[in-house]
Amino acid sequence: SQQGEEDPQALSIQEGENATMNCSYKTSINNLQWYRQNSGRGLVHLILIRSNEREKHSGRLRVTLDTSKKSSSLLITASRAADTASYFCATALTGANSKLTFGKGITLSVRP
Amino acid sequence: DVKVTQSSRYLVKRTGEKVFLECVQDMDHENMFWYRQDPGLGLRLIYFSYDVKMKEKGDIPEGYSVSREKKERFSLILESASTNQTSMYLCASHPGGGRGYGYTFGSGTRLTVV
């Protein structure tokens, strides 16, 4: 069953703009993670935020987590054409070791 | 950096064949996972393993089995391949112990069953 649901399903922006992607989930989590997938390749881990954290930064990435609303957002600032990819959120449930459940993904297109 | 290597990038097999997908990681990770990825369905967990010779079913184990005889290698087996198993298969590993690390994925194997 899908635990994470990303929104929107697809996003198209101009280079230099910010991209905001959202993820909602249903049950209590240990942590939430975001991954990127370039076309036809494996997923690359971007950032992990624990359930007791509210915001985290990594380079041009900013992730927020609102456990009361069971939602997270990924912000990519000053986007580049190389950011064009699919982005997935994944949740690790409380007590479930490291097993992750992935959403269906968001397709981001950054126009040069 | 941890590397997860999947033996084939592309594979074409016939219906009814027994298919082996191999995955090897080089950083002594405890946990290994097999997912399949289909358009519109995202990633779905097939099987996972927290230790050598240990395996647990994921969300869609039917038609698959796995083997983990050595810590670094996790094999996915399609006992009798069918066309509905045409998919992208992704292997991943993780250090284990609930530590705050993400998964490391292989590059994927795109399997076509004809």
Interface residues (C-beta under 8 A of the other chain):
Chain A: S1 Q2 N30 N31 Q33 Y35 G40 R41 G42 L43 V44 H45 L46 L48 R50 F88 N97 S98 K99 L100 T101 F102 G103 K104 G105
Chain B: V4 N31 F33 Y35 G40 L41 G42 L43 L45 F48 Y50 D59 M88 L90 A92 H94 G96 G97 G98 R99 G100 Y101 G102 Y103 T104 F105 G106 S107 G108 R110
